[in-house]
Structure formats: structure tokens, C-alpha cells
Amino acid sequence: MHLLAVGLNHTTAPVSLREKVAFPLDSLGQAVAAARSWFGETEGAPSEAAILSTCNRTELYAAGALSGVDEAIDKTAHFLADYHRLPYAELRPFLYALPQDNAVRHAFRVASGLDSMVLGEPQILGQMKDAVRHAEAVGGLGTYLHQMFQRTFAVAKEVRTTTDIGAHSVSMAAAAVRLSQRIFDTLTGQHVLFIGAGEMIELCATHFAAQNPKSLTVANRTLARGETLAHRFSGTAICLADLPSQLAKFDIVISCTASSLPIIGLGLVERAVKERRRKPIFMVDLAVPRDIEEEVGRLDDVFLYTVDDLGAVVQTGMENRQAAVSQAETIIETRVQSFMHWIDNRAVVPVIQELHETGEHLRTAELERARKMLARGDDVDAVLEALSKGLTAKFLHGSQQALHHAQGDERARLATLLPQLFRTRR
């Protein structure tokens, strides 16, 4: 059984590529089924698969009779290219592949927040649980991935409860506030718009509300959900459809939706800038795929930042987290070795089962022979003697034959091993 993790993330690929291979949450199950079907068309197909897709990464986890690392990367690149209708050559250079214990270690580190743009951020654990739930719903998980992910969640919990890995982290939301303060000396006079109503927007709203802006507004496709979030911060809500007529009112715009296409185009922002008479707009696009067209960032008086742009800001204070990182890595390494030991034990299960079946077959045959002897009136002691000798002879036959036919080093190894196998405690 082979384990493998193949993908790209914020350290290997820019957001412009990551958004092209992102899978919406509601299509993860379909994507997992497609991946298993795709790999199943070639020799060495993975029997288990799960896909993790976030703003920072898209990764395929697989378990099965997998091929080599390079071939696995090629297959994954072709799958992603075919699924998203992209050129293979555009994806291949950005993909990494991690086999066996490296795949397990990677999963543990990702869930624990050690591989995130924001070190120690907690959202990734929930995203991984969502990915596993969708994979399980379409039959993507078997014995190995199920066990790996259950241990992944346990490790993440252990890291977060026994280390300070998240205590000094600077979240994307806090980084957005910091960047906005470079444009506006104070946020107390600014009008802030949040587009979307998910977990990241809620986190951003919490941070910005603490700065006491002049107004706070939530724009969402579902007005009721937007109102629920806005009321928590004494704000107001508007429908996303009203954005064209409302955008010019806002000084700060934070967007993070699950839209597969941009919802704020160049023309819309150009009109807003003109209406604002060149008063600057600070915009943060936390979505992948992006909510705001890239060309918007070229406009004068518009300061547009993406997920990747916030990366440098969230790295501040790294020295305060090194002790926690070292402690977390130690925990993870111990748990990786434990899981690989479980994998090794699983590998001998078929052998043990075959030995049990063979032994049971021999036992049954000798028992039947003994019953026939008893039925014809043979002496009980003689029957028991024959039974014990018959069982012993049959159990030793295979080992004796192997030793007899072996030569050289193989015979020497068997001569050392076989007495250990048949040694019993006294």
C-alpha cells in the first residue's frame, strides 16, 4: 500500500494559478469521484482519494497501488488540466509530490497550521474536515486514508492544545487592518464594506469593527444571512445585486465569496472611482478564485491586495513562534512514526490471515482423520498420538522443504530465522 499527496500551494504557485485549479466546496465530492475515475483508467490506480482545496492550496491525497512520484505528478497534472480545462504545461512545474511518510507528515502539518500562510491559523482544520467528509460521502476513503485523516485531526488537536502555535499568529484579518492603516491614518472616519458572509468575512468584520469605523456594511447574495452578520457589529446589509449603485460609498472593501467568477469588474470600480472624485479605495480580495478582477489594481487611487499580498504582513513576529513550531514538529514526527508502524503492521495482515487459513485447513484435516480412527474403535491414546504427530509434521513440512532447497546465504538466513519462529516459551 502506497500513500501520496500531490498538489500546489501558496509557496509553489501564485494566486493567479491557484484560483484556476480551486474546487468549490459543493463540487468536492464530484471532483473526488472524477479523480478516482481518471486514475482508474491507468495501471496502478489509487483505490482511495480525497481533495483539499482552499485559498492557499489544492491537494490530492491518495492511497493504493500507486506508481512512482514523477508519474504520479504527471497523472495529477493531467487530471487537473483536464478537469479545469487548462494547459498541462501550465500546471506541471508548480506541482509537488510527497510519498509515504512524507505524505502523512504533510497532512499532519497542514491540519496543525504549520504549512499555512498564517502560521497556526485554525481555519484549515475545518476545511480539511470538510474535504474528508465530502470524500467519504462518495466512497473516496478506505482503511488507509480514513485512518490517516482521523490521526491527522487528533494530531492537530494535540498541537493546538499543548503548544502556543496560534498564540502569536497574525491573521489575514489583522493584516488587512494593518494595510488599511497605511492608506488611512485612522479608520474611525471610513466606511467599510464586506462582501460575503462566511467565516473569513466574519473574522475580518471583528477586526475592523474594533477600529470603530464610521459605518460597516455587509453585501451578500442572501440578504437575511448578511443581516445576521451585520447586526452583530451594529452594521447594515445590502443585496449583492445592489453593489453597482453602492460601491462608491465605501472607502474599504473586503471581499471573500465562493464565486467561481469575479463579482467586481474593472468597469464597476472605474465608475466608483470617478464618482468618488479620486478619493482612494482600499480593497482586499481574500477569495480564491478571486472576487475582484486583477486589472482593478492598476487603477489610480485604488489599492488592491490579494491573499498573496498579505503574506509578508502575516510573517511578522515569526521569532516569537519558533519554540512552539519546534514543539509542534516534535509531536508530529512522533505521530508520523506511529502511523507508519501501523501501516507496516497492516502490510503483514494478509500473510497472517493466510497462515491462519492454512493452519485451520491442516487442523481440520487431522481432526477428521482422528475422528475416523475413533469411530472404527482405535485406542484413544493411539489416536491422540497420531493426531499430534500428524499436526506437527504438516506444520513443519513447509519450513523443512524451504530449508532443504535453499542454498548459500538464503539457507543461512533460514537456519537462523526458523528456530526463532518455532521457539516457544517454557
N, C-alpha and C positions, 0 to 999 in steps of 0.2 A: 504494500500500500504506500502510495506517494502523496505528499501534501505539497501544495503550491499556491503562492499568492503572486498574481501578476497585475500590474496597474501603472498608473501615473498619479502624481500628486503635486502639491504646490512647490516642491523642491526640484521637480524634474520637468514640469510643464507650465507654461504661462496660462493665465485665466482664459485667454483667447482660444486655447486648445481645450482646456478642461471643460469649458462650457459646451463644447461640441460633442463631448462623449459622456456628458452627465445623463443620468437616468432619473426621471421624475419618480417620486416615491410610489405613486399609484401604478406605475408600469414596471416596478422591480420584479414582481412575480413573472410577468410576461418575458422580461429580459432574461431571467434565470432559466426559464424553460427554453428560450431560444438558444442560450449559451450551451445548455446540455445537448440540445439537438444538433447544434453546429459541431461541437466536439465529437458527438457521437457518430458523425459521418466519416471519421478517420480512425485509424488504428490507435489504440491507447487512449480512449476517451475517458474523461473523468466521470465517475459514477455519481459524484456529489458536487454541488456548486452553489455558491452564494455570491451576490454582488453588493458591494458597499459603494454608494455614490453620494458624495457631499460636495460642498463648495470647494473643498481642498483636495479631493481625491475621487477617483473611480478605480475600484479594485475588484478583481475576480479571485475568489478563494475556491480551490478545487481539491478533491481527493479521489484517487482512483489509480488505474494503471497508466500513469502519465508518462509522457515522453521526456526527452531532455529539456534543459532550461531554454536553450535557444529556440528549439522547435515550439515549445510552449508559448514563448513570447510571440513568435510568428503567428501561431494559431489565434492567440488572443487579439493581436493587431488586426488580423484579417476579420475576426468576428466583429470587433468594434467598428472597423471601417465599413463592413457590410451593413451592420445594424444601423449605423448613423449616416450611411451614405457619404463616407469620407475617403480620400485617397489613402491607401495603405502606407505610402511613403511618408505621409504627414504625421502618422502616429508612431511608427516603429521606433524612431530614435529616442522617444520620450518614455518608453515603457521599461519597467524593471521587473525582474522575476526573482522570487525568493523560494527556494525549495526546502522541504522537510522542516528541520528545527528552526531555520531562518523564517519560514512562513509563520510558524507558531509564535516565535518571538515578536515578529512584526505585528501580528494580530493583538498580542498582549500589550505591546507598546502603544498601538493606535487607540485601543479602548481605554488605556490609562492616561491618555492625553500627552504622551511623550513624543508623539510624531506629528502633533498639531502645530499650526502656525502660531496659535496661542498656547504656549506650554501649560499643560494641566487643565485646559478648558473642559468642562463637563458635558457639553452638548454631544460630543462624538459618541459617548457610550450609549445614549438614547438612540442615536442614528444607527449604530451598529445593531442594537436590539431590533429596531425596525427592519433592517436588512435581513436579519436572521429569521424574523417572523414571516416575512414575505417569501423567503426561500423555502422555509418549511411548509408553507401553505401549498406550494406547487411540487412538493416532493424532492426538493433540491438537497435536503440534508439527510445523511445516513449516519451510521455509527460514528464515523471519524469526525466529520465536521460538527455534528451535534455535540460530541464530547469536547471538541476543541473550543467551540464558542461558549459552552457552559463554563469551562475553565477560564476562558477569556473574561467573562463577566465577573467571575469570582476574584480573579487577579486584579481587575480594575477596582473592585470594591476594596480589596485589601490595600492596594496602593493609596487610594484616596483616604482611607480611614487610619492608616498607620504612618503616612508621610505628610509633609506640608507642600506637596507638589502644586496644589492650586492656590495656596495662600498668598503668593506674591504675583500671580499672573495678572497681566493687563489684558482685559478682554477687548474684543473688536469694538464693543460699545464705548468703552472708556477711551480707546484710541480715537474713535470718531469725535468724541468730545474734545480731546486734545487738539486734533487737527482743526476743528472748527474754531477753536480759540486762537489759532494763528491768523484766521481771517477776521474774526470779530473779537475785539478785546474782551467783551463781556457778552453773555448770551441772554441777559435779562431783557434786552430790547428786541430780541429776534423772534420771528415766527417760524416754528418748526413743523415740518410735515413728515409723517411716517407713512410709507406705502407698504401695505401688508399688515397682517395681524398675528404672525407666527411667533415662535419662541425668541428668535433673534430680534425682531422688532420690539417685542415686549422688554427685552433686556436693554435695548437702546433707549426706549422711552423712559425706563427707570433712571438711566444715567443722565439723560438730557433734562428730565423733569427736576432732578436735583440741582440743576443750574438756574432754576426759576426763569425759564424763557417767558416772553410776553404772551405767547399762545402755543398750544400744542394740538395738532390735528392728525387724525388717522384716516387714511384713504384705503378702502378695501372693497373688493368685489361684493362681499356680503356686508351690507350696512350694519346689520344687527351685531355681527361679530366685531366690527370696527368700533361701534358704540360701546360695547362691553369693555374693550381695552381703553378707549379714550376716557371713559368715566372714571377709571381707576386713577387717572392723573389729572382730573378736572379739565379734560380737553373736550374737543368736539370731533365728530366723524362725518365724512363725506363719502359718497359713492366714487368708485374708481372712474366711472364714466364722466364724472364732473371735473376731472383733473384738467382738461384743456382750458376751462374757464377759470380755474382756481390757482393754477401753478404760480402765476406771477405774484401772488400774495406772500409767498414763503421765501424766507432767507436761507433756510436749511432744509434739505430734503434727504431723507434716509430711506432707501428702498431695499426690500428683501421679500420677494414673492416667489412662487413656484412656477411662474410663467415660463413657457419654453421659448417665447419670443420677447423682444424688448417692448416695454409698455410706455417708455418715454423716448420719443424720437427727436432728431435734430430740429425739425421744423417747430415742434411744440416748444422747445426750450428757446429757440431763436425768438419766437413771438413773446415769450415770457420776459426775456432779457430786454427786448425793445420796450415792452410795457413798463418795466421797472426802471427804465431810463438809466441803464448801465449800473444799477446798484448790484453788487456781487451776489451770486448764489453759490452756496456751498452744498455739494451733492456727494453722497456716499452710496455706492452701489454694492451691496453685500450679497447679491444674488449670483448664482451660477446655475444655468446660463444668466447672463447679465440682463438687468431690467432697463438699463439706460444705454442708448446707442453710443458706441465708442467715440463717434465724431463730435459728440456734445462737449467732450473735454477740450476741444480745440477752440471753442468759443472764448472770446474775451469776456472777462468778468464772470466766468463760470469755473469753479474749482471742483473738478470731478475726481473722486478717488474710488478705486476698486478694492476688492478683497486683498489683492496682492500689494497694493499701495500701502495698506495698513500694516503690512508685515514688519517693516522696520520699526514702527512705533511699539508694537507689542513685544519686541525683543528687549526692551529696556528693563533693567532690573534683573537681568539673567544671572548675575553673580549671586543674588540672594536665593536662587533656587538650585544651585549646583549640589548642595548637600542633599536636598530632597530628591533630586534626579538620581544621584548615586545610590541612595537608599532604595528608590523605586526599581532601578536597574537590577539591583541585587535580588530583590523579591522576584522580579520577572525571570531572571536567569534560573533561579531555583525551581520555579514553577514550570519553566520550559523543560528542564531536565526530567522533572516528574512526569510530564505528559509524554515525552519521548520514550521514557521507560514503559509507560502504559502502551504506547504504540508497539514497542518491541515485544511486549508480552502478548499483545493481540496477534502478532505475526506467527506465534507458535501455537495458537489455539487450534488451527486445522490439524496440525501434527498430533496434538494431544487428543483431539477428537478421533483421529484415525487410529491411534494407539488403543483408545478405549473400545472402539468398534471391533478392532482385531482381537483384542483380549476377550471381549464378550463373545465373539464368534467361537474362539478356541474353548472358552469355559463351557459354553452351551453344548458344543460337540462332545467334550469329555464327560459332561454331566449326563448327557443322553446315553453314552456308552455305558456309564456306571449303572444307570437305571435298568438297562437291558440285562446287565450281569446280575443285578439283584433279582430281577424278575425271573431269571432262569434258575435261581436258588444258589448262586455263588456265595461263598463265605464273605461276610461283611468286611472283615479286616482285609481280605484279599482285594475286594472291590475298592476300598479306600486307598490301599497301597497302589493299585493300578491307576486310580484317579490322580493321585498326587504325582506319580511318576510321569503320567501322560501330560499333565499340565506343565510340569517342569520342562519336559523335553520339547514341547511345542513352543513355549515361551523363549527357550534358549536357542532354538533351531536357527532363526534368522541371524542372530548375532554370531553364532558359531560359523555359519556359512560365509558371512561377510568377512570374518577374521581369516577364514581358510583361503578365500580367494584374493584377499588383499596382498599387496607386496610393498616392500620398501617403507617409505615414510608413512604411507597410509596404514600399513599393518602396525607400525609402531604407535601411531595415534590411537588406533582402535584398541590396541593392547593396554594402553593407559586409560582410555575412556571407559571401556566396557566394565571393568571391575567397579568403577565408581557408580555406574548406572545400576548395577545389581547389588551394591553394598546395602545391607540393612543394619539398622541399629539393634544392638543387643541389650 
